[in-house]
Every structure is written in C-alpha cells, then in structure tokens.
Amino acid sequence: VCSSDLIEKRNVPAALIEQFGIGYSPDSFSATYDHLLKQGCSRSDIVKAGLGIQKELEQEKIYDRFRHRIMMPICDAQGVIIGFGGRALGESDAKYINSPEGILYNKSTVLFGLHHAKEAIRKEKKVILVEGYFDVIACHKAGIHHVVAVSGTALTEQHVSILKRYATDVILALDQDDAGRKAAERSYTLLAPHGLSISTVHFDGKDPDDIAR
C-alpha cells in the first residue's frame, strides 16, 4: 500500500487505495526485478510482462521499468490486471508511463476503471469519460462511480465500441486546457456516428481531480 505526499495531497482514502490497488515502485533499478526472481518468475517473463527492460540483447542486465512512481494497476473489464500505469514522484522525463503493449495490454482497447464502473454505468445508462487515473479516483471519492478514463492514448473506435455496450449517453469531462478541448472535439467526432447522446462538461479548474479536491 502506497503512502506519499502525492496521495496525501489528494487525500485518497485508504478504502480507495485498496479498491484500486494503488502502490509504489521503489526508487531502484532492480528492486522489483530481484523480488520477482525470488518469487519464481523467469527473466524472460519479467521482460515480456513489461516490468523489466533489457536495453541490449547481448547484455544480461535487466532494469526495472517503473522506478519511484505511484503505481496504478490497469485491469480488463473483469478486473484482471493486464498492465500498470506509473505516475512519477520527483523529477522525471515522463510524468506518466504505462506498460508496453503486448499480448495482454492494448491501450486502444482498455478503459481504466471500467470493472469498477460498469454496473453503475448500466444503471445510469450514462458514462463519464475523463483523462486520467486520479480523475477516476477523485470521482469515486465524490460518490460518482459511472466514470472511466482512456489509458495512455486518445479515444479510439475500440473504446467507443466498449462504451456502447454499457451506456447510451457519454459525458465528456476532459481537461480544461487546449489539449483537453481538442481531445473533446476528436472524441465527439468518433462518438457521434454511433447514435450516442454526447454532452461536454465545462468547469472552473484544470480537471475533474482538481474540482473534486
């Protein structure tokens, strides 16, 4: 279980930390790799799962992909973990990194938080689409459960097909910057031909996480 300034700043309750499986990757190049080896995982499996990086095939050294990051398990619609998203703590070239795409994880077909949200979406017949992991968690903290986020990419046709299974109305609550407005326009273009009712939320603040806090 993760404890950090980032989590404390957002005042994420322990129940939501447990529900979403929020964790922490140590500030180390090998702590996760060494732990997985002790658990019986092979070097090949660790690399194929995207948790380790072997930069040069002729070199034996394998590095941890996720270092000093808040970790978010990414799950399929049944709640099975298929990848991870890591939010940097401190200085980093990339604020967020996700697991690489592979047999299990394809970011074009994954909606973060869907397994937590699908029953509420079916009940409401509506889905709120946000951009980030913490936006989803902030909405749950505020008692709003029919919410999902795209996972490290723009909305795709595959995402739209998934949303259609659960909802008739889509509410876009994307970031209130230029990038968010452009993402809302692209999302509308994808959603409109499918007969879904589409609304866009405008609010003061940067994103739903900011508003919820």
Secondary structure, DSSP 8 states (H G I E B T S, - for coil): ----HHHHHHT--HHHHHHHT-EEE-SSSSHHHHHHHHTT--HHHHHHTTSEE-S-TT----EES--SEEEEEEE-TTS-EEEEEEEE-SS-S-SEEE----SS--GGG-EETHHHHHHHHHHHTEEEEESSHHHHHHHHHTT--SEEEE-SS---HHHHHHHHHH-SEEEE---SSHHHHHHHHHHHHHHGGGT-EEEE---SSSSHHHHH-
